[in-house]
Amino acid sequence: MIAIVAVIASCSRNAGDAPPPPTPPEAVVVFDRPAPRTLTPDQVEALLDLAYDQAGAPGLTSSGVDVRTRAREVIETESGRRVDALEQKPDSVDVALADGGAPSAGRGLGMLIPATFLRHHRPSTSMNIYDPVANVAALMAYLGSNEGQ
């Protein structure tokens, strides 16, 4: 399988938010979409433990919810525990990234858009947005930040 990469040139943010940290020029998001696979609840729990260790995220969100609990909810409701999840955005057909999805489409277990994945990526994990550990570690870091509220 050939890994396909794309450089994410800009990160979107809300007015009034602090600017994101600078993105290293070599940072790329890999869009190597796996075959369809749904994790079992036990596999999700094991993944949450592993990703939490990689995330270095605070244990609680700013609203006081445990990041593992919130991440589990996102994985269940947003991606249905599918590692290959790709949000379909029929109105965003102008630009498609390497996996055929729109830049604003959520991907992977945590349904992260590429810009959010890149901002919250953990250096010890893969740059593949579909990698379960990398995706969920970035999700947990996002949820533990003020941005994830």
N, CA and C atoms as an extended XYZ file, in Angstrom:
447
Properties=species:S:1:pos:R:3:atomname:S:1:resname:S:1:resid:I:1 pbc="F F F"
N         0.841       -1.167        0.000 N   MET     1
C         0.000        0.000        0.000 CA  MET     1
C         0.893        1.240        0.000 C   MET     1
N         0.564        2.200       -0.795 N   ILE     2
C         1.344        3.434       -0.891 CA  ILE     2
C         0.712        4.482        0.012 C   ILE     2
N         1.531        5.091        0.842 N   ALA     3
C         1.027        6.166        1.691 CA  ALA     3
C         0.940        7.436        0.869 C   ALA     3
N        -0.148        8.119        0.978 N   ILE     4
C        -0.363        9.356        0.245 CA  ILE     4
C        -0.301       10.491        1.260 C   ILE     4
N         0.415       11.534        0.947 N   VAL     5
C         0.547       12.641        1.890 CA  VAL     5
C         0.081       13.936        1.262 C   VAL     5
N        -0.310       14.842        2.098 N   ALA     6
C        -0.684       16.179        1.659 CA  ALA     6
C        -0.235       17.166        2.721 C   ALA     6
N         0.257       18.279        2.319 N   VAL     7
C         0.664       19.305        3.256 CA  VAL     7
C        -0.553       20.147        3.600 C   VAL     7
N        -0.765       20.338        4.874 N   ILE     8
C        -1.855       21.191        5.319 CA  ILE     8
C        -1.276       22.584        5.473 C   ILE     8
N        -1.676       23.488        4.619 N   ALA     9
C        -1.063       24.813        4.549 CA  ALA     9
C        -1.586       25.775        5.599 C   ALA     9
N        -2.827       25.627        5.993 N   SER    10
C        -3.349       26.581        6.962 CA  SER    10
C        -4.270       25.874        7.931 C   SER    10
N        -4.455       26.473        9.082 N   CYS    11
C        -5.331       25.926       10.104 CA  CYS    11
C        -6.436       26.934       10.350 C   CYS    11
N        -7.661       26.452       10.377 N   SER    12
C        -8.762       27.362       10.640 CA  SER    12
C        -8.877       27.581       12.138 C   SER    12
N        -9.395       28.747       12.522 N   ARG    13
C        -9.617       29.039       13.927 CA  ARG    13
C       -10.753       30.032       14.044 C   ARG    13
N       -11.320       30.095       15.235 N   ASN    14
C       -12.411       31.020       15.500 CA  ASN    14
C       -11.842       32.388       15.843 C   ASN    14
N       -12.592       33.430       15.547 N   ALA    15
C       -12.167       34.778       15.892 CA  ALA    15
C       -11.975       34.863       17.395 C   ALA    15
N       -10.908       35.493       17.832 N   GLY    16
C       -10.623       35.654       19.242 CA  GLY    16
C        -9.784       34.544       19.837 C   GLY    16
N        -9.625       33.418       19.130 N   ASP    17
C        -8.775       32.339       19.629 CA  ASP    17
C        -7.321       32.738       19.507 C   ASP    17
N        -6.518       32.211       20.393 N   ALA    18
C        -5.080       32.413       20.264 CA  ALA    18
C        -4.618       31.713       19.001 C   ALA    18
N        -3.609       32.236       18.331 N   PRO    19
C        -3.136       31.571       17.121 CA  PRO    19
C        -2.563       30.197       17.467 C   PRO    19
N        -2.701       29.248       16.555 N   PRO    20
C        -2.149       27.923       16.820 CA  PRO    20
C        -0.625       27.989       16.846 C   PRO    20
N         0.010       27.015       17.498 N   PRO    21
C         1.461       27.009       17.475 CA  PRO    21
C         1.957       26.851       16.043 C   PRO    21
N         3.163       27.355       15.748 N   PRO    22
C         3.655       27.236       14.377 CA  PRO    22
C         3.793       25.778       13.963 C   PRO    22
N         3.450       25.515       12.738 N   THR    23
C         3.552       24.175       12.191 CA  THR    23
C         4.912       24.008       11.537 C   THR    23
N         5.654       22.974       11.940 N   PRO    24
C         6.942       22.771       11.292 CA  PRO    24
C         6.752       22.561        9.796 C   PRO    24
N         7.650       23.095        8.966 N   PRO    25
C         7.456       22.976        7.517 CA  PRO    25
C         7.414       21.538        7.027 C   PRO    25
N         8.037       20.623        7.771 N   GLU    26
C         8.051       19.235        7.315 CA  GLU    26
C         6.806       18.468        7.757 C   GLU    26
N         5.927       19.116        8.542 N   ALA    27
C         4.734       18.434        9.039 CA  ALA    27
C         3.756       18.174        7.896 C   ALA    27
N         3.420       16.943        7.743 N   VAL    28
C         2.436       16.548        6.739 CA  VAL    28
C         1.450       15.594        7.388 C   VAL    28
N         0.256       15.641        6.911 N   VAL    29
C        -0.747       14.675        7.342 CA  VAL    29
C        -0.803       13.601        6.262 C   VAL    29
N        -0.743       12.357        6.693 N   VAL    30
C        -0.824       11.222        5.776 CA  VAL    30
C        -2.287       10.764        5.741 C   VAL    30
N        -2.776       10.529        4.540 N   PHE    31
C        -4.161       10.106        4.341 CA  PHE    31
C        -4.201        8.669        3.833 C   PHE    31
N        -3.583        7.757        4.562 N   ASP    32
C        -3.529        6.346        4.190 CA  ASP    32
C        -4.733        5.644        4.815 C   ASP    32
N        -5.848        5.699        4.100 N   ARG    33
C        -7.121        5.181        4.624 CA  ARG    33
C        -7.114        3.655        4.623 C   ARG    33
N        -7.394        3.048        5.791 N   PRO    34
C        -7.379        1.584        5.876 CA  PRO    34
C        -8.666        0.970        5.329 C   PRO    34
N        -8.630       -0.345        5.234 N   ALA    35
C        -9.840       -1.072        4.857 CA  ALA    35
C       -10.887       -0.874        5.949 C   ALA    35
N       -12.161       -0.950        5.591 N   PRO    36
C       -13.213       -0.779        6.598 CA  PRO    36
C       -13.035       -1.758        7.764 C   PRO    36
N       -13.094       -1.203        8.975 N   ARG    37
C       -12.964       -2.038       10.171 CA  ARG    37
C       -13.614       -1.306       11.327 C   ARG    37
N       -14.413       -2.027       12.079 N   THR    38
C       -15.059       -1.476       13.268 CA  THR    38
C       -14.444       -2.144       14.485 C   THR    38
N       -13.991       -1.327       15.446 N   LEU    39
C       -13.399       -1.863       16.666 CA  LEU    39
C       -14.485       -2.335       17.623 C   LEU    39
N       -14.155       -3.340       18.420 N   THR    40
C       -15.058       -3.786       19.472 CA  THR    40
C       -14.932       -2.810       20.646 C   THR    40
N       -15.905       -2.795       21.555 N   PRO    41
C       -15.775       -1.942       22.737 CA  PRO    41
C       -14.493       -2.228       23.536 C   PRO    41
N       -14.093       -3.499       23.643 N   ASP    42
C       -12.850       -3.826       24.355 CA  ASP    42
C       -11.630       -3.268       23.639 C   ASP    42
N       -11.628       -3.315       22.313 N   GLN    43
C       -10.511       -2.736       21.555 CA  GLN    43
C       -10.460       -1.223       21.739 C   GLN    43
N       -11.616       -0.575       21.811 N   VAL    44
C       -11.669        0.868       22.046 CA  VAL    44
C       -11.068        1.185       23.413 C   VAL    44
N       -11.420        0.416       24.424 N   GLU    45
C       -10.882        0.658       25.772 CA  GLU    45
C        -9.364        0.528       25.791 C   GLU    45
N        -8.831       -0.507       25.157 N   ALA    46
C        -7.372       -0.683       25.105 CA  ALA    46
C        -6.726        0.478       24.347 C   ALA    46
N        -7.361        0.904       23.281 N   LEU    47
C        -6.850        2.028       22.492 CA  LEU    47
C        -6.876        3.319       23.307 C   LEU    47
N        -7.932        3.548       24.065 N   LEU    48
C        -8.019        4.746       24.897 CA  LEU    48
C        -6.871        4.800       25.903 C   LEU    48
N        -6.533        3.661       26.494 N   ASP    49
C        -5.405        3.619       27.436 CA  ASP    49
C        -4.105        3.962       26.741 C   ASP    49
N        -3.861        3.356       25.590 N   LEU    50
C        -2.627        3.600       24.842 CA  LEU    50
C        -2.554        5.044       24.356 C   LEU    50
N        -3.630        5.538       23.798 N   ALA    51
C        -3.645        6.910       23.273 CA  ALA    51
C        -3.509        7.932       24.399 C   ALA    51
N        -4.106        7.648       25.547 N   TYR    52
C        -4.006        8.570       26.680 CA  TYR    52
C        -2.546        8.732       27.102 C   TYR    52
N        -1.806        7.636       27.118 N   ASP    53
C        -0.378        7.704       27.460 CA  ASP    53
C         0.388        8.549       26.447 C   ASP    53
N         0.014        8.471       25.181 N   GLN    54
C         0.679        9.222       24.122 CA  GLN    54
C         0.255       10.690       24.094 C   GLN    54
N        -0.957       10.973       24.553 N   ALA    55
C        -1.528       12.313       24.395 CA  ALA    55
C        -0.875       13.351       25.287 C   ALA    55
N        -0.481       12.971       26.491 N   GLY    56
C         0.033       13.964       27.414 CA  GLY    56
C        -1.004       15.030       27.713 C   GLY    56
N        -2.268       14.674       27.573 N   ALA    57
C        -3.367       15.630       27.762 CA  ALA    57
C        -3.769       15.666       29.226 C   ALA    57
N        -4.359       16.764       29.650 N   PRO    58
C        -4.889       16.802       31.008 CA  PRO    58
C        -5.952       15.725       31.173 C   PRO    58
N        -6.148       15.257       32.393 N   GLY    59
C        -7.121       14.206       32.638 CA  GLY    59
C        -8.558       14.652       32.473 C   GLY    59
N        -8.792       15.977       32.570 N   LEU    60
C       -10.151       16.486       32.486 CA  LEU    60
C       -10.264       17.544       31.403 C   LEU    60
N       -11.436       17.641       30.826 N   THR    61
C       -11.726       18.747       29.919 CA  THR    61
C       -11.962       19.977       30.785 C   THR    61
N       -12.043       21.149       30.183 N   SER    62
C       -12.274       22.358       30.980 CA  SER    62
C       -13.654       22.347       31.640 C   SER    62
N       -14.558       21.501       31.166 N   SER    63
C       -15.876       21.388       31.790 CA  SER    63
C       -15.892       20.300       32.866 C   SER    63
N       -14.720       19.709       33.148 N   GLY    64
C       -14.614       18.740       34.229 CA  GLY    64
C       -14.917       17.301       33.862 C   GLY    64
N       -15.054       16.995       32.597 N   VAL    65
C       -15.324       15.630       32.150 CA  VAL    65
C       -13.988       14.946       31.850 C   VAL    65
N       -13.866       13.688       32.247 N   ASP    66
C       -12.667       12.912       31.964 CA  ASP    66
C       -12.473       12.805       30.450 C   ASP    66
N       -11.236       13.070       29.964 N   VAL    67
C       -11.017       13.047       28.510 CA  VAL    67
C       -11.262       11.667       27.915 C   VAL    67
N       -10.999       10.614       28.667 N   ARG    68
C       -11.269        9.262       28.140 CA  ARG    68
C       -12.767        9.063       27.938 C   ARG    68
N       -13.549        9.522       28.899 N   THR    69
C       -15.011        9.400       28.787 CA  THR    69
C       -15.513       10.170       27.574 C   THR    69
N       -15.038       11.393       27.417 N   ARG    70
C       -15.473       12.220       26.280 CA  ARG    70
C       -14.997       11.624       24.966 C   ARG    70
N       -13.735       11.137       24.926 N   ALA    71
C       -13.212       10.518       23.698 CA  ALA    71
C       -14.018        9.269       23.342 C   ALA    71
N       -14.371        8.468       24.340 N   ARG    72
C       -15.179        7.276       24.093 CA  ARG    72
C       -16.522        7.668       23.467 C   ARG    72
N       -17.134        8.732       23.978 N   GLU    73
C       -18.413        9.210       23.430 CA  GLU    73
C       -18.258        9.643       21.979 C   GLU    73
N       -17.184       10.370       21.676 N   VAL    74
C       -16.945       10.821       20.299 CA  VAL    74
C       -16.760        9.620       19.379 C   VAL    74
N       -15.948        8.664       19.815 N   ILE    75
C       -15.678        7.474       18.988 CA  ILE    75
C       -16.963        6.705       18.716 C   ILE    75
N       -17.799        6.558       19.725 N   GLU    76
C       -19.075        5.829       19.560 CA  GLU    76
C       -20.038        6.579       18.642 C   GLU    76
N       -20.244        7.864       18.912 N   THR    77
C       -21.309        8.593       18.218 CA  THR    77
C       -20.886        9.173       16.880 C   THR    77
N       -19.644        9.604       16.764 N   GLU    78
C       -19.215       10.279       15.531 CA  GLU    78
C       -18.708        9.312       14.461 C   GLU    78
N       -17.898        8.332       14.855 N   SER    79
C       -17.341        7.417       13.846 CA  SER    79
C       -17.935        6.018       13.922 C   SER    79
N       -18.711        5.737       14.950 N   GLY    80
C       -19.263        4.390       15.094 CA  GLY    80
C       -18.184        3.342       15.296 C   GLY    80
N       -17.032        3.745       15.879 N   ARG    81
C       -15.859        2.879       16.136 CA  ARG    81
C       -15.192        2.403       14.852 C   ARG    81
N       -15.415        3.101       13.736 N   ARG    82
C       -14.800        2.718       12.455 CA  ARG    82
C       -13.480        3.463       12.262 C   ARG    82
N       -12.400        2.706       12.069 N   VAL    83
C       -11.084        3.328       11.886 CA  VAL    83
C       -10.979        4.040       10.541 C   VAL    83
N       -11.801        3.651        9.583 N   ASP    84
C       -11.752        4.226        8.237 CA  ASP    84
C       -12.803        5.326        8.025 C   ASP    84
N       -13.425        5.790        9.101 N   ALA    85
C       -14.519        6.763        8.971 CA  ALA    85
C       -14.067        8.015        8.223 C   ALA    85
N       -14.896        8.465        7.306 N   LEU    86
C       -14.658        9.690        6.538 CA  LEU    86
C       -16.002       10.392        6.372 C   LEU    86
N       -16.103       11.579        6.965 N   GLU    87
C       -17.343       12.349        6.890 CA  GLU    87
C       -17.609       12.754        5.442 C   GLU    87
N       -18.811       12.507        4.997 N   GLN    88
C       -19.189       12.874        3.639 CA  GLN    88
C       -19.704       14.301        3.638 C   GLN    88
N       -19.100       15.136        2.805 N   LYS    89
C       -19.475       16.546        2.711 CA  LYS    89
C       -19.873       16.830        1.268 C   LYS    89
N       -21.122       16.544        0.880 N   PRO    90
C       -21.528       16.701       -0.517 CA  PRO    90
C       -21.422       18.130       -1.036 C   PRO    90
N       -21.491       19.119       -0.138 N   ASP    91
C       -21.419       20.509       -0.586 CA  ASP    91
C       -19.987       20.987       -0.793 C   ASP    91
N       -19.006       20.176       -0.394 N   SER    92
C       -17.598       20.590       -0.468 CA  SER    92
C       -16.864       19.806       -1.542 C   SER    92
N       -17.308       19.919       -2.768 N   VAL    93
C       -16.701       19.143       -3.840 CA  VAL    93
C       -15.610       19.899       -4.587 C   VAL    93
N       -15.368       21.171       -4.236 N   ASP    94
C       -14.368       21.955       -4.961 CA  ASP    94
C       -12.962       21.364       -4.794 C   ASP    94
N       -12.638       20.998       -3.548 N   VAL    95
C       -11.294       20.513       -3.250 CA  VAL    95
C       -11.412       19.172       -2.554 C   VAL    95
N       -10.658       18.209       -3.015 N   ALA    96
C       -10.601       16.911       -2.347 CA  ALA    96
C        -9.150       16.621       -2.016 C   ALA    96
N        -8.916       16.069       -0.833 N   LEU    97
C        -7.567       15.685       -0.427 CA  LEU    97
C        -7.271       14.283       -0.936 C   LEU    97
N        -6.121       13.761       -0.583 N   ALA    98
C        -5.639       12.501       -1.137 CA  ALA    98
C        -6.590       11.323       -0.922 C   ALA    98
N        -7.393       11.356        0.145 N   ASP    99
C        -8.322       10.253        0.397 CA  ASP    99
C        -9.695       10.498       -0.225 C   ASP    99
N        -9.835       11.592       -0.966 N   GLY   100
C       -11.092       11.913       -1.621 CA  GLY   100
C       -12.029       12.749       -0.765 C   GLY   100
N       -11.656       13.005        0.486 N   GLY   101
C       -12.501       13.783        1.381 CA  GLY   101
C       -12.200       15.264        1.311 C   GLY   101
N       -13.158       16.056        1.746 N   ALA   102
C       -12.991       17.509        1.792 CA  ALA   102
C       -12.036       17.888        2.927 C   ALA   102
N       -11.343       19.022        2.833 N   PRO   103
C       -10.466       19.470        3.917 CA  PRO   103
C       -11.210       19.662        5.246 C   PRO   103
N       -12.504       19.930        5.187 N   SER   104
C       -13.286       20.152        6.404 CA  SER   104
C       -13.992       18.892        6.891 C   SER   104
N       -13.690       17.753        6.281 N   ALA   105
C       -14.340       16.498        6.674 CA  ALA   105
C       -13.576       15.828        7.809 C   ALA   105
N       -14.328       15.316        8.799 N   GLY   106
C       -13.730       14.559        9.887 CA  GLY   106
C       -13.280       13.193        9.396 C   GLY   106
N       -12.207       12.692       10.027 N   ARG   107
C       -11.618       11.419        9.606 CA  ARG   107
C       -11.216       10.576       10.804 C   ARG   107
N       -11.271        9.252       10.635 N   GLY   108
C       -10.795        8.330       11.649 CA  GLY   108
C       -11.735        8.222       12.838 C   GLY   108
N       -11.277        7.510       13.851 N   LEU   109
C       -12.101        7.250       15.023 CA  LEU   109
C       -12.580        8.524       15.711 C   LEU   109
N       -11.710        9.520       15.789 N   GLY   110
C       -12.053       10.761       16.474 CA  GLY   110
C       -12.689       11.795       15.580 C   GLY   110
N       -12.878       11.467       14.303 N   MET   111
C       -13.485       12.367       13.323 CA  MET   111
C       -12.842       13.756       13.354 C   MET   111
N       -11.512       13.773       13.339 N   LEU   112
C       -10.762       15.028       13.334 CA  LEU   112
C       -10.588       15.530       11.917 C   LEU   112
N       -10.718       16.840       11.728 N   ILE   113
C       -10.373       17.414       10.433 CA  ILE   113
C        -8.843       17.517       10.392 C   ILE   113
N        -8.245       17.518        9.216 N   PRO   114
C        -6.783       17.530        9.130 CA  PRO   114
C        -6.115       18.676        9.900 C   PRO   114
N        -6.685       19.877        9.861 N   ALA   115
C        -6.061       21.011       10.553 CA  ALA   115
C        -6.030       20.783       12.063 C   ALA   115
N        -7.095       20.244       12.627 N   THR   116
C        -7.137       19.964       14.067 CA  THR   116
C        -6.189       18.825       14.412 C   THR   116
N        -6.154       17.796       13.578 N   PHE   117
C        -5.219       16.687       13.790 CA  PHE   117
C        -3.787       17.221       13.824 C   PHE   117
N        -3.452       18.068       12.897 N   LEU   118
C        -2.094       18.601       12.818 CA  LEU   118
C        -1.765       19.465       14.035 C   LEU   118
N        -2.689       20.300       14.465 N   ARG   119
C        -2.448       21.162       15.634 CA  ARG   119
C        -2.253       20.370       16.913 C   ARG   119
N        -2.962       19.252       17.054 N   HIS   120
C        -2.934       18.489       18.308 CA  HIS   120
C        -2.193       17.163       18.186 C   HIS   120
N        -1.528       16.956       17.063 N   HIS   121
C        -0.768       15.723       16.845 CA  HIS   121
C         0.278       15.539       17.937 C   HIS   121
N         0.443       14.325       18.396 N   ARG   122
C         1.462       13.995       19.386 CA  ARG   122
C         2.694       13.482       18.650 C   ARG   122
N         3.864       14.073       18.901 N   PRO   123
C         5.088       13.739       18.153 CA  PRO   123
C         5.467       12.258       18.192 C   PRO   123
N         5.067       11.546       19.223 N   SER   124
C         5.439       10.137       19.335 CA  SER   124
C         4.518        9.216       18.532 C   SER   124
N         3.577        9.791       17.776 N   THR   125
C         2.638        8.969       17.014 CA  THR   125
C         2.781        9.223       15.515 C   THR   125
N         2.149        8.373       14.745 N   SER   126
C         2.153        8.447       13.288 CA  SER   126
C         1.504        9.742       12.798 C   SER   126
N         1.889       10.201       11.626 N   MET   127
C         1.242       11.362       10.999 CA  MET   127
C         0.018       10.939       10.171 C   MET   127
N        -0.304        9.644       10.168 N   ASN   128
C        -1.470        9.153        9.437 CA  ASN   128
C        -2.730        9.465       10.242 C   ASN   128
N        -3.588       10.314        9.694 N   ILE   129
C        -4.810       10.717       10.385 CA  ILE   129
C        -5.731        9.530       10.665 C   ILE   129
N        -5.590        8.441        9.929 N   TYR   130
C        -6.407        7.249       10.142 CA  TYR   130
C        -5.782        6.264       11.123 C   TYR   130
N        -4.532        6.490       11.542 N   ASP   131
C        -3.900        5.604       12.524 CA  ASP   131
C        -4.673        5.745       13.832 C   ASP   131
N        -5.218        4.654       14.370 N   PRO   132
C        -6.067        4.778       15.555 CA  PRO   132
C        -5.379        5.448       16.749 C   PRO   132
N        -4.129        5.093       17.035 N   VAL   133
C        -3.440        5.690       18.179 CA  VAL   133
C        -3.183        7.173       17.936 C   VAL   133
N        -2.691        7.524       16.757 N   ALA   134
C        -2.408        8.926       16.437 CA  ALA   134
C        -3.685        9.762       16.455 C   ALA   134
N        -4.750        9.227       15.887 N   ASN   135
C        -6.009        9.956       15.812 CA  ASN   135
C        -6.605       10.184       17.203 C   ASN   135
N        -6.640        9.144       18.014 N   VAL   136
C        -7.260        9.264       19.334 CA  VAL   136
C        -6.370       10.057       20.286 C   VAL   136
N        -5.053        9.954       20.167 N   ALA   137
C        -4.161       10.780       20.995 CA  ALA   137
C        -4.367       12.259       20.667 C   ALA   137
N        -4.480       12.589       19.386 N   ALA   138
C        -4.751       13.980       18.992 CA  ALA   138
C        -6.136       14.408       19.472 C   ALA   138
N        -7.112       13.519       19.386 N   LEU   139
C        -8.455       13.819       19.889 CA  LEU   139
C        -8.405       14.150       21.374 C   LEU   139
N        -7.692       13.338       22.149 N   MET   140
C        -7.609       13.573       23.596 CA  MET   140
C        -6.883       14.887       23.904 C   MET   140
N        -5.820       15.179       23.171 N   ALA   141
C        -5.118       16.448       23.365 CA  ALA   141
C        -6.047       17.613       23.027 C   ALA   141
N        -6.815       17.462       21.964 N   TYR   142
C        -7.798       18.481       21.579 CA  TYR   142
C        -8.852       18.663       22.675 C   TYR   142
N        -9.401       17.553       23.168 N   LEU   143
C       -10.440       17.634       24.191 CA  LEU   143
C        -9.903       18.229       25.491 C   LEU   143
N        -8.625       18.005       25.781 N   GLY   144
C        -8.023       18.538       26.983 CA  GLY   144
C        -7.607       19.987       26.867 C   GLY   144
N        -7.677       20.539       25.665 N   SER   145
C        -7.308       21.934       25.448 CA  SER   145
C        -8.550       22.809       25.563 C   SER   145
N        -8.347       24.095       25.686 N   ASN   146
C        -9.485       25.019       25.703 CA  ASN   146
C       -10.221       25.012       24.371 C   ASN   146
N        -9.492       24.690       23.295 N   GLU   147
C       -10.084       24.666       21.955 CA  GLU   147
C       -11.151       23.568       21.830 C   GLU   147
N       -10.988       22.491       22.570 N   GLY   148
C       -11.886       21.334       22.439 CA  GLY   148
C       -13.178       21.433       23.216 C   GLY   148
N       -13.550       22.631       23.643 N   GLN   149
C       -14.754       22.759       24.477 CA  GLN   149
C       -15.916       23.297       23.702 C   GLN   149
